[in-house]
Amino acid sequence: MQTLRRLRVLDTDPESQFDAITRLVASLLDTPIALVSLVDADRQWFKSRYGLDAPETPRDISFCGHVVETDAPLIVENAKEDDRFVDNPLVDGAPHIRFYAGYPLRTPDGHTLGTLCAIDSTPRTLAPEKAEVIQLLAGQVVQLLELRRTALELEEQKEATFDFQSFFNLGVELMCTFGDDLRLQLANSAWEQTLGIPLGLLRSRPLDHFIVEAERDEVRSRLLQLFADDEPSEVVVFRTRMQHDDDSFVRLEWSARAARGKVYAVARDITSQSEQEETLRERERTLRAVFEGMREGVVMQAASGAIVANNAAAEEVLGLTGDQLRGRTSVDERWRSVHADGTPYPGEEHASMRSLRSGERITNDIMGVHKPNGALTWLSINSVPLFDDEGSRAEEDGVPTPYAVVSTFRDITDERQQQQLKERLMSQERLVTTGTLAAGVGHEINNPLSYILSNAHLALEEVRDIAGGSPSGRLSELEDMLHDVKEGAVRIQRIVRGLKGLAREDSEMVPTRIEDVLDMSVHMAMHEIRQRATLISDVAELPVVIADSSRLGQVFVNLLVNAAQAFERSDPAHNVIRMQAHEESGFVRIRISDNGPGMPLDVKSRIFDPFFTTKPVGVGTGLGLSITHTIVHAHQGRVEVDTEEGQGTTFHVVLPLAEVPDDDKARPKAVAQRGRVLIVDDDEAVTRTLKRILQKTFSVSALSDPRLAWSDLESGQRYDVVLCDLMMPHLTGSQLFQRVLELDGEQARRFVFLTGGAYDEENAAFLNVVKNEVLDKPYEVERLREVVANWVAEPYSSSQ
């Protein structure tokens, strides 16, 4: 197979030289069919076919496969009398083979790739002299295949050579090779452009002829040393001054190494850079005394952004030596910097880089830098661009261009920590004050609220008694009014309960089913959600937590209502709120997420502050999330929030599980119904494992052949859930699903697909469209049982 693929001939177009051979064979043997057949892993493909329309046939029914297997010619005079082929589909059906003569296509290294064969529908014999000719022609086919491969490789090499030469001459750096005579061999056009000397003249003399005389001997000695060893040399870097055609000099920086008897070298023109560096070094000497006397860190950076000077304070603040700093730019990937809000601080946004671009001063720019030891140091940075004399500033697009920038910075880590501590203390003080106020207000409101609710309830009973259970007319109107009074009182009760939660009042904490609390919360919040968004709930049976269900319900009502009110417009078709809950490592995690507008960072940092709200006056009090935070912490849990502008918001409520007594742990859970499960997977080890996982709870059938599964479902068998693999022989999971979909839509809806993640294009496209659940292998056992249990619990609807 590897040899066949190296020839790169499979599935190529017909070629006349191969077709000429098959026509010759058919004419020589007077047969209706002649083929050049190449045997692939599961098929025989015809590079040339005379008298046959099919481009390929399966390998398991091929005659040519026998030739490849035995590596010997095969002559079948009458296939109907040959036990090997008597029931072959190609014998019983078209092309009704009777006579077959196949000769191996054997490569010089001994691999048989296929056959040159002749076929007739009439029994016959093969004369020895004709057999010899076919065998010779088979050798010609192999030579044609090898010549074809060689021609492809030569064409590719030619294309690669052309590409190399094109790119080589596009280079702005001076690239070349030369031998130990130091004469240029291969050189690009940058040499002539940089030195102003024609390439012909450059090649006519050794390179050292064009080097400044004072440096010539040293450079020549260094270059010749590269040839000292037979092994490839290390890369050497050096600088030279070379003559220009106008008697000036060009300074080049070289990188060179020797290999295979020649030197490969790249040089770049650093004349301008060297002059600028020299100017900067002179100015550095003038400023050095000032630099070293400053307590603030100071660095000078060239127009390229490279640090060319720094003082000792800069090394101390940044935790780097002078050697580590000099040459490094602000965009160097080794810097790990962050903004004041913790987001990454790209190097191109550094104050010094902005000053170089804009020519403006930057003051008090706050940036956090991770030192090499990992410590985060906060800096306040000022940057000042440096220009030439005011009268001769270079300008680009009307903006003065600095030749360098000086940045000063000081360590404000301690100041920042003190400020953060101060803000936390102030926040805690506000919470304590608000909590005390809330407790008093709640206590004062609860007394009148109690008799308002009680009397409203009694009055409703009186109205019903007076009316005999069916109020009408004015009594019916009175009943509606009392209902409004009661509803208003209940709303006040919820506000008071929230205020009490903010004050951390003691409450009854008992084992509580979290799914019951979530269900109650959904009902309470649905009036806010229904017209604005669609709620999707994925809450399975969970272990209990120790909680006050009323206060915990307030948390989820707040989060659900906030999610609904976050949407800027009512659109249930687009707006989605998702509620999910699952167990993880001794905790229950509840997620309430929306695809709304999300929150900016400045809002996210304040959402749990009392009375903070982004809603209009009169719409929100700003207590909801503060109360939520207080209640969850009272339950020994935590609230987390993920949000990004334009990407929606997700709140996580994490609560510790209740300690379950040993006798409760050992008590098996009741199963409402046993349920029927069908497993379809061609890997029998997988089907056995799935059956072990599920059979104690459910009635499980397992089939490793999807055709048997289709036969079972087509006969009328129905299952609560079908766990179906995607990649299977004979019938893929998607094909089985499509058949069942046409037969029974409800049964197809209950397909859950299992996949190892190796999709072909067809299955990948299928999964992008189908709405059924997909479980990735390896799957969690409890998740699998949960999925199956959910489908078993859902009644089978024959109407779908």
C-alpha positions in Angstrom: 0.0 0.0 0.0 2.8 2.4 0.8 4.5 1.8 -2.5 1.2 2.2 -4.4 0.6 5.6 -2.7 4.1 6.8 -3.4 3.3 6.5 -7.1 0.4 9.0 -6.6 -1.6 7.3 -9.4 -4.8 6.2 -7.7 -7.9 8.1 -8.9 -6.1 10.0 -11.6 -7.4 10.7 -15.1 -6.9 8.2 -18.0 -3.6 8.5 -19.8 -3.0 7.5 -23.4 0.2 5.4 -22.8 -1.7 3.1 -20.4 -4.8 2.9 -22.6 -2.6 1.9 -25.6 -1.3 -1.1 -23.7 -4.8 -2.3 -22.7 -6.0 -1.9 -26.3 -3.0 -3.9 -27.5 -3.7 -6.7 -25.0 -7.4 -6.9 -26.0 -6.4 -7.0 -29.6 -3.6 -9.6 -29.1 -5.8 -12.0 -27.1 -9.1 -11.1 -29.0 -10.8 -10.4 -25.6 -13.6 -7.8 -25.1 -12.0 -6.5 -21.8 -8.4 -5.6 -20.8 -7.4 -3.7 -17.7 -4.5 -2.2 -15.8 -5.8 -3.0 -12.3 -4.2 -1.5 -9.1 -5.3 -3.3 -5.8 -6.0 -0.9 -3.0 -6.9 -1.7 0.7 -10.5 -2.5 -0.1 -10.9 -2.1 -3.8 -9.3 -2.7 -7.2 -9.1 0.5 -9.2 -8.5 0.6 -13.0 -5.8 3.0 -14.3 -6.8 1.9 -17.8 -9.9 0.0 -18.8 -10.8 -1.3 -22.2 -14.3 -2.6 -22.7 -15.4 -1.9 -19.1 -17.4 1.1 -17.8 -16.8 0.5 -14.0 -13.8 2.5 -12.7 -13.3 0.1 -9.7 -14.8 -3.0 -8.0 -14.5 -4.3 -4.4 -11.3 -6.1 -3.6 -13.1 -9.0 -1.9 -14.6 -10.2 -5.1 -11.7 -9.4 -7.4 -9.7 -11.9 -9.5 -6.7 -9.5 -9.4 -6.6 -9.7 -5.6 -5.5 -13.4 -6.0 -2.6 -12.4 -8.2 -1.4 -9.8 -5.6 -1.8 -12.3 -2.8 0.2 -15.1 -4.6 2.5 -12.8 -6.5 2.1 -15.1 -9.5 0.2 -15.0 -12.8 -3.4 -16.3 -12.7 -5.0 -18.1 -15.7 -8.7 -19.1 -15.3 -10.0 -20.9 -18.4 -13.5 -21.4 -17.1 -14.5 -19.6 -13.9 -17.8 -21.6 -13.7 -15.7 -24.7 -13.2 -13.3 -23.1 -10.8 -14.2 -23.6 -7.1 -12.6 -20.3 -6.2 -14.9 -18.2 -8.5 -18.0 -20.3 -9.2 -20.2 -18.1 -7.0 -18.4 -14.8 -7.5 -20.8 -11.9 -8.4 -18.6 -11.0 -11.3 -19.1 -14.5 -12.7 -22.8 -14.8 -12.0 -23.5 -11.2 -13.1 -21.9 -8.6 -15.4 -19.4 -8.9 -16.9 -20.0 -12.7 -16.7 -16.4 -13.6 -16.4 -15.4 -17.0 -17.7 -11.8 -16.5 -19.0 -9.3 -14.5 -16.9 -5.6 -14.0 -17.5 -3.8 -11.7 -15.0 -0.1 -10.9 -14.7 1.4 -9.2 -11.7 2.6 -5.6 -11.9 5.8 -6.1 -9.8 8.0 -3.1 -8.9 11.8 -3.4 -8.9 11.8 -3.7 -5.1 9.5 -6.7 -5.2 6.1 -5.3 -4.4 3.1 -6.4 -6.5 0.8 -3.5 -7.0 -1.9 -5.1 -9.2 -2.3 -6.8 -12.6 -2.4 -6.4 -16.4 -5.3 -8.6 -17.2 -7.6 -9.8 -20.0 -11.2 -10.9 -19.5 -13.7 -12.8 -21.7 -17.2 -14.0 -21.1 -16.4 -17.2 -23.1 -14.2 -20.0 -21.7 -10.9 -20.3 -23.5 -7.1 -21.1 -23.2 -4.1 -18.9 -23.4 -1.3 -19.7 -25.9 2.2 -19.7 -24.3 3.6 -17.1 -26.8 0.8 -14.7 -26.0 1.3 -15.2 -22.2 4.9 -14.2 -22.6 3.9 -11.0 -24.5 1.4 -10.0 -21.8 4.0 -10.6 -19.1 6.4 -8.3 -21.0 3.7 -5.7 -21.3 3.1 -5.9 -17.6 6.7 -4.9 -17.1 6.2 -2.0 -19.4 3.2 -0.8 -17.3 5.4 -0.8 -14.2 8.1 1.2 -16.0 5.4 3.7 -17.1 4.2 4.0 -13.5 7.8 4.7 -12.3 8.4 7.2 -15.2 5.2 9.0 -14.3 6.2 9.3 -10.6 9.7 10.6 -11.6 8.2 13.2 -14.0 6.0 14.5 -11.1 8.9 14.8 -8.8 11.0 16.6 -11.4 8.2 19.1 -12.0 7.9 19.7 -8.3 11.6 20.2 -7.9 11.6 22.6 -10.8 8.7 24.6 -9.3 10.5 24.6 -5.9 13.7 25.9 -7.5 11.8 28.7 -9.2 10.1 29.7 -6.0 13.4 29.7 -4.1 15.1 31.9 -6.7 12.1 34.3 -6.7 12.1 34.7 -2.9 15.9 34.8 -2.8 16.0 37.9 -5.0 13.2 39.6 -3.1 15.2 39.6 0.1 16.3 43.0 1.4 19.2 41.4 3.3 22.4 40.5 1.5 22.4 36.7 1.1 25.3 34.7 -0.4 27.5 31.6 -0.5 31.2 31.4 -1.1 34.1 28.9 -1.0 37.5 29.1 0.7 38.7 31.4 -2.1 36.2 33.9 -0.6 34.6 34.6 -4.0 30.8 35.0 -4.2 29.0 32.0 -5.7 25.3 32.5 -5.1 24.3 36.1 -4.4 21.0 38.0 -4.4 20.3 41.4 -6.0 20.5 43.1 -2.6 24.3 43.1 -2.9 24.3 45.3 -5.9 21.5 47.6 -4.5 23.3 48.1 -1.2 26.9 48.5 -2.3 26.2 50.1 -5.7 28.7 47.6 -7.3 27.6 45.3 -10.1 27.3 41.6 -9.2 29.7 40.7 -11.9 32.5 42.9 -10.4 31.7 41.6 -6.9 32.1 38.0 -8.1 35.3 38.7 -9.9 37.3 39.3 -6.7 37.5 37.8 -3.2 35.1 39.4 -0.7 37.9 40.8 1.5 38.9 43.0 -1.4 35.8 45.2 -0.8 36.3 45.3 3.0 38.0 48.3 4.6 41.7 47.7 4.8 42.0 48.1 8.5 39.5 45.3 9.1 40.5 43.1 6.1 43.0 40.7 7.7 40.9 40.0 10.8 37.7 39.3 8.8 39.6 37.1 6.3 41.1 35.1 9.1 37.7 34.6 10.8 36.0 33.5 7.5 38.8 31.0 6.7 38.5 29.5 10.2 35.0 28.4 9.3 36.5 25.8 6.9 38.7 24.3 9.5 36.4 21.3 10.3 34.5 18.9 8.1 31.5 19.2 10.4 29.1 22.2 9.9 30.4 25.1 11.9 28.6 27.2 14.6 27.0 30.5 13.4 29.4 33.4 13.8 28.3 37.0 14.0 30.5 39.9 13.1 30.5 43.4 11.6 32.5 44.9 8.7 32.7 48.1 6.8 32.6 47.6 3.1 33.3 50.0 0.2 30.5 51.7 -1.7 31.0 52.7 -5.3 31.1 56.4 -4.3 34.0 55.7 -1.9 31.8 55.9 1.2 31.4 52.9 3.5 28.5 50.6 4.3 28.5 48.9 7.7 27.2 45.3 7.5 26.3 42.9 10.3 27.0 39.3 9.2 25.7 35.9 10.3 27.7 33.1 8.7 28.3 29.3 9.0 30.2 26.8 6.9 28.8 23.5 5.7 29.6 21.1 2.9 32.7 23.0 1.8 31.1 26.5 1.5 30.0 29.4 3.7 26.3 30.4 3.9 26.0 34.0 5.0 23.4 36.8 5.5 24.4 40.4 6.0 22.3 43.4 6.7 22.9 47.1 6.3 23.2 48.7 9.8 24.8 52.0 8.7 21.9 54.1 9.9 21.3 52.0 13.1 25.0 52.3 14.0 25.1 56.1 13.6 21.9 56.4 15.7 23.3 54.1 18.4 26.5 56.1 18.5 24.5 59.3 19.0 22.5 57.7 21.7 25.6 56.4 23.5 27.0 59.9 23.6 23.9 61.3 25.0 23.7 58.4 27.5 27.1 59.4 28.9 25.8 62.9 29.5 22.7 61.7 31.3 24.3 58.8 33.2 25.1 60.9 36.3 21.5 62.1 36.5 20.1 58.6 35.9 22.1 57.1 38.7 21.1 59.8 41.2 17.4 59.3 40.7 15.3 57.1 43.1 12.8 56.5 40.3 13.5 53.9 37.6 14.6 55.4 34.3 15.1 53.8 30.9 15.9 55.3 27.5 14.6 53.6 24.4 15.6 54.1 20.8 13.1 54.8 18.0 12.9 51.0 17.5 11.7 50.6 21.1 14.9 48.9 22.2 16.2 49.9 25.7 19.7 51.5 25.3 20.2 52.8 28.8 18.8 52.5 32.3 19.7 53.4 35.9 20.2 51.2 38.9 16.8 52.0 40.3 15.1 50.6 37.1 17.0 47.3 37.7 15.9 47.2 41.3 12.2 48.0 40.6 11.9 45.5 37.6 14.1 42.7 39.2 16.4 42.6 36.1 20.0 43.3 35.5 21.2 45.9 33.1 22.3 43.2 30.6 18.8 41.7 30.7 17.2 45.1 30.1 19.3 46.5 27.4 18.2 45.6 23.9 14.8 44.5 25.1 11.7 46.3 23.7 8.4 47.0 25.3 6.7 44.4 23.0 9.1 41.6 24.1 7.0 38.5 24.9 9.0 38.1 28.2 7.1 41.0 29.7 4.0 39.9 31.5 2.0 43.1 32.1 -1.5 43.8 33.1 -3.8 46.9 33.2 -5.2 48.2 36.5 -8.3 46.1 36.0 -6.2 42.9 35.6 -6.6 42.5 31.8 -3.5 41.9 29.7 -1.5 45.0 28.8 -0.1 44.6 25.2 3.4 45.9 24.8 2.5 48.2 21.9 0.2 50.1 24.4 3.1 50.8 26.8 3.5 54.5 27.5 6.9 54.7 25.9 5.6 53.1 22.6 2.6 55.5 22.6 5.0 58.4 23.0 7.2 57.2 20.2 4.2 56.9 17.9 2.4 60.1 18.8 5.3 62.4 20.0 3.2 63.2 23.1 4.0 62.9 26.8 2.2 60.2 28.9 1.8 60.8 32.6 0.8 58.5 35.5 0.1 55.4 33.3 -0.7 52.5 35.7 0.7 49.1 34.8 1.3 45.8 36.7 4.5 43.9 35.8 5.3 40.3 36.9 8.9 40.1 38.0 11.0 37.0 37.1 10.2 35.6 40.5 6.5 35.9 39.8 5.7 38.8 42.1 3.4 41.4 40.7 4.7 45.0 40.9 2.5 48.0 40.2 4.1 50.9 38.4 3.2 54.5 37.8 4.9 55.4 34.4 5.7 58.8 32.8 7.2 58.9 29.3 8.8 61.9 27.5 9.6 61.7 23.8 13.0 63.2 22.7 13.4 65.2 19.5 16.2 66.8 17.6 16.5 70.6 17.7 13.1 72.3 17.5 13.8 73.8 14.1 14.7 70.5 12.4 12.2 67.9 13.6 11.6 65.1 11.2 7.9 64.7 10.5 5.7 61.8 9.2 2.2 62.7 8.2 2.5 66.0 10.0 3.5 64.3 13.3 6.9 65.1 14.8 9.0 61.9 15.0 11.0 61.3 18.2 14.4 59.8 17.9 14.0 58.2 21.4 11.9 58.2 24.6 12.8 58.4 28.2 10.4 56.7 30.7 10.4 57.1 34.5 8.5 54.9 36.8 8.1 54.2 40.5 6.9 51.2 42.5 3.3 52.0 43.8 2.6 48.4 44.9 2.3 49.3 48.6 0.2 52.4 47.9 -2.2 50.4 45.8 -2.5 47.7 48.4 -3.3 50.4 51.1 -5.9 51.9 48.8 -7.6 48.6 48.1 -7.6 47.8 51.9 -9.2 51.2 52.5 -11.9 50.5 49.9 -12.7 47.1 51.3 -13.0 48.5 54.8 -15.3 51.2 53.6 -17.4 48.6 51.7 -17.7 46.5 54.8 -18.7 49.5 56.8 -21.5 50.2 54.3 -22.7 46.6 54.5 -22.8 46.7 58.3 -24.7 50.0 58.3 -27.1 48.8 55.7 -27.6 45.5 57.5 -28.5 47.2 60.7 -30.9 49.5 59.0 -32.5 46.6 57.1 -33.0 44.6 60.3 -34.8 47.5 62.0 -37.0 48.3 58.9 -37.9 44.6 58.6 -38.9 44.3 62.2 -41.1 47.5 62.0 -42.8 46.4 58.8 -43.5 42.9 59.8 -46.0 43.7 62.5 -48.6 45.7 60.4 -47.9 43.4 57.5 -49.0 40.4 59.5 -52.5 41.7 60.2 -52.9 43.1 56.7 -52.3 39.7 55.3 -54.4 38.0 58.0 -57.4 40.3 57.6 -57.2 40.2 53.8 -57.4 36.4 54.0 -60.3 36.5 56.4 -62.1 39.0 54.3 -61.8 36.8 51.3 -63.4 33.9 53.2 -66.2 36.2 54.4 -67.0 37.3 50.8 -67.1 33.7 49.7 -69.4 32.7 52.6 -71.7 35.6 51.9 -71.9 34.7 48.3 -72.3 31.0 48.9 -68.9 30.2 47.4 -69.6 31.9 44.0 -69.3 35.8 44.4 -70.9 37.8 41.6 -71.6 41.4 40.8 -70.2 43.8 43.4 -69.1 40.9 45.6 -67.0 39.6 42.8 -65.4 43.0 42.3 -64.8 43.2 46.1 -63.1 39.7 45.9 -60.8 41.0 43.1 -59.9 44.1 45.2 -59.0 41.8 48.2 -56.9 39.6 46.0 -55.0 42.8 44.9 -54.5 43.8 48.5 -53.2 40.3 49.4 -50.9 40.2 46.4 -49.5 43.6 47.3 -48.9 42.4 50.8 -47.1 39.3 49.6 -44.8 41.5 47.5 -44.0 43.6 50.6 -43.4 40.4 52.5 -40.8 39.4 49.9 -39.0 42.8 50.2 -38.9 42.4 54.0 -37.6 38.9 53.7 -34.8 40.3 51.5 -34.0 43.0 54.0 -33.8 40.4 56.7 -31.5 38.3 54.6 -29.3 41.3 54.2 -29.2 41.7 57.9 -28.1 38.0 58.3 -31.0 37.2 60.7 -31.0 33.7 62.0 -33.4 31.3 60.2 -34.2 27.6 60.2 -31.7 25.6 58.2 -32.8 22.0 57.4 -32.0 19.4 54.7 -33.5 20.7 51.5 -33.9 19.4 48.0 -32.4 22.0 45.7 -34.5 21.0 42.7 -37.6 21.8 44.7 -36.3 25.2 45.6 -35.4 25.8 41.9 -38.9 24.7 40.8 -40.6 27.0 43.2 -38.3 29.9 42.1 -39.1 29.4 38.5 -42.9 29.6 39.2 -42.4 32.8 41.2 -40.2 34.4 38.5 -42.1 33.2 35.4 -44.3 36.3 35.2 -41.1 38.3 34.6 -39.6 35.8 32.2 -42.5 34.6 30.1 -42.9 37.7 27.9 -39.2 38.5 27.6 -37.3 35.3 27.2 -37.4 31.5 26.9 -36.3 29.5 30.0 -34.4 26.3 29.5 -34.0 24.2 32.6 -31.6 21.3 33.0 -31.9 20.2 36.6 -31.6 16.5 37.6 -32.1 14.9 41.0 -29.4 16.2 43.3 -28.2 15.4 46.9 -29.8 17.6 49.6 -28.2 20.7 51.1 -28.7 22.3 54.5 -30.7 25.5 53.7 -33.6 27.8 54.5 -35.7 27.0 51.4 -37.5 30.4 51.6 -34.3 32.5 51.7 -32.6 30.3 49.1 -35.6 30.6 46.8 -35.2 34.4 47.1 -31.7 34.0 45.7 -32.8 32.2 42.6 -35.9 34.4 42.1 -33.5 37.5 42.1 -31.1 35.9 39.6 -33.9 34.7 37.3 -35.7 38.1 37.4 -32.4 40.0 36.8 -31.6 37.7 33.8 -35.0 38.5 32.3 -34.7 42.2 32.9 -31.2 42.3 31.5 -32.6 41.9 27.9 -33.1 45.3 26.2 -36.2 44.1 24.4 -38.7 41.3 24.7 -38.0 38.6 22.2 -38.6 35.0 23.5 -37.4 33.6 20.2 -33.9 35.0 20.6 -33.5 35.7 24.4 -32.6 32.6 26.3 -32.2 32.0 30.0 -30.6 28.7 31.0 -30.8 27.1 34.5 -28.5 24.2 35.2 -27.5 22.3 38.3 -25.1 19.5 39.0 -23.0 17.9 41.8 -19.3 18.5 41.9 -16.8 17.4 44.6 -19.0 17.8 47.7 -20.9 20.8 46.3 -23.9 21.6 44.2 -23.3 24.2 41.5 -26.3 26.1 40.1 -25.8 28.1 36.9 -28.2 30.8 35.7 -27.1 32.3 32.5 -28.5 34.6 29.8 -27.4 35.6 26.3 -28.1 39.3 27.0 -25.8 42.3 26.7 -23.4 41.3 29.5 -21.8 43.8 31.9 -18.7 46.1 31.6 -15.9 45.6 34.1 -16.8 48.7 36.2 -20.3 47.5 36.7 -19.2 43.9 37.5 -17.0 45.1 40.3 -20.0 46.8 42.1 -23.0 44.5 41.4 -23.0 43.1 45.0 -22.9 46.6 46.6 -26.2 47.5 48.4 -28.4 50.0 46.5 -26.2 49.9 43.4 -28.3 49.4 40.2 -28.1 50.2 36.5 -31.9 50.2 36.2 -33.9 53.5 35.9 -35.1 55.2 39.1 -38.2 53.3 40.4 -37.5 50.1 38.5 -34.9 48.6 40.9 -33.8 49.1 44.4 -30.2 47.8 44.0 -30.7 45.3 46.9 -31.3 42.1 44.9 -27.7 41.0 44.3 -26.5 42.3 47.6 -29.2 40.2 49.4 -28.3 37.3 47.2 -24.6 37.5 48.2 -25.5 37.7 51.9 -27.9 34.8 51.8 -25.5 32.5 49.9 -22.7 33.3 52.3 -25.0 32.5 55.2 -25.4 29.1 53.7 -21.6 28.6 53.7 -21.6 28.9 49.9 -20.4 31.4 47.3 -21.6 33.4 44.3 -19.5 33.8 41.2 -20.2 35.8 38.0 -18.8 35.4 34.5 -19.7 38.2 32.1 -18.5 40.0 29.0 -20.1 42.9 27.1 -22.1 41.5 24.2 -21.7 37.9 25.3 -24.2 37.5 28.2 -23.8 36.8 31.9 -23.6 33.6 34.0 -24.2 33.5 37.8 -22.8 30.5 39.7 -24.3 29.6 43.1 -22.1 27.0 44.8 -23.5 25.3 48.0 -22.0 22.6 50.2 -23.8 19.2 50.3 -25.5 18.1 53.5 -23.9 15.3 55.5 -26.1 12.2 54.7 -26.3 9.5 57.5 -24.8 6.2 56.5 -28.2 4.5 56.6 -29.5 7.0 54.1 -26.5 6.5 51.9 -27.1 2.8 51.8 -30.8 3.2 51.0 -31.3 2.6 47.2 -33.3 5.2 45.3 -36.7 4.2 44.0 -37.1 3.9 40.3 -40.4 5.0 39.0 -40.3 2.6 36.0 -37.7 0.2 34.6 -37.7 1.6 31.1 -36.4 0.0 27.8 -33.0 0.9 26.5 -31.4 -0.1 23.1 -27.6 0.1 22.6 -26.3 0.1 19.1 -22.5 0.1 18.8 -20.3 -2.1 16.6 -17.6 -2.4 19.3 -18.9 -5.3 21.4 -16.7 -4.2 24.4 -18.5 -0.9 24.4 -21.9 -2.5 24.3 -21.1 -4.9 27.1 -19.8 -2.0 29.3 -22.9 0.1 28.6 -25.1 -2.8 29.4 -23.4 -3.4 32.8 -23.9 0.3 33.7 -27.6 0.3 32.9 -29.0 -3.2 33.3 -29.6 -3.0 37.1 -32.0 -0.1 36.6 -33.3 -0.5 33.1 -34.3 -3.2 30.6 -31.3 -3.1 28.2 -30.9 -4.6 24.7 -27.5 -4.4 23.0 -26.7 -4.9 19.3 -23.3 -4.6 17.6 -24.8 -4.6 14.0 -26.8 -1.5 13.1 -28.7 -3.6 10.4 -30.1 -5.8 13.2 -31.1 -2.6 15.1 -33.0 -1.4 12.1 -34.7 -4.7 11.6 -35.7 -4.6 15.3 -37.2 -1.1 15.1 -38.8 -1.7 11.7 -40.6 -4.7 13.2 -42.3 -2.4 15.7 -40.1 -2.6 18.8 -39.9 0.7 20.7 -37.5 2.0 23.4 -37.5 4.8 25.8 -34.0 5.7 24.6 -31.6 4.5 21.9 -27.9 5.0 22.6 -26.4 4.9 19.1 -22.8 5.1 17.9 -22.1 7.3 14.9 -19.2 5.6 13.1 -20.3 2.0 12.3 -19.9 -0.2 9.2 -22.8 -1.2 7.0 -25.0 1.5 8.4 -23.8 4.6 10.1 -25.6 6.1 13.2 -26.8 9.0 11.0 -28.2 6.7 8.4 -30.0 4.5 11.0 -31.4 7.7 12.5 -32.8 8.9 9.2 -34.5 5.6 8.6 -36.1 5.7 12.0 -37.1 9.3 11.6 -39.1 8.4 8.5 -40.7 5.4 10.4 -41.4 7.1 13.8 -40.4 10.6 14.7 -40.9 10.2 18.4 -38.5 7.2 18.5 -35.9 9.2 16.5 -36.2 12.0 19.0 -35.1 9.6 21.7 -31.8 8.8 19.9 -28.8 9.8 22.0 -25.6 9.7 19.9 -22.3 8.3 21.3 -19.1 9.5 19.7 -15.4 9.3 20.2 -14.9 12.6 18.3 -13.4 11.2 15.1 -16.0 12.6 12.6 -15.9 12.3 8.8 -17.4 15.3 6.9 -20.8 13.6 6.6 -21.2 13.0 10.3 -19.8 16.4 11.3 -22.4 18.0 9.0 -25.1 15.7 10.5 -24.2 16.7 14.1 -24.4 20.4 13.2 -28.0 19.9 12.1 -29.5 17.3 14.4 -31.0 18.5 17.7 -30.5 15.2 19.5 -28.2 14.9 22.5 -24.6 13.8 22.0 -22.4 12.1 24.6 -18.7 12.2 24.0 -16.6 9.2 24.9 -15.4 8.6 27.6 -18.6 9.7 29.2 -19.3 10.0 32.9 -21.4 7.1 34.3 -23.7 9.3 36.4 -24.2 11.6 33.4 -25.1 8.6 31.2 -27.5 7.3 33.8 -29.0 10.7 34.2 -29.6 11.1 30.5 -31.3 7.6 30.3 -33.4 8.2 33.4 -34.6 11.5 32.0 -35.8 9.8 28.8 -37.4 6.9 30.7 -39.3 9.4 32.8 -40.6 11.2 29.7 -43.8 9.6 28.4 -43.6 8.2 24.9 -45.8 10.3 22.5 -47.0 8.4 19.5 -48.3 11.6 17.9 -44.9 12.8 17.0 
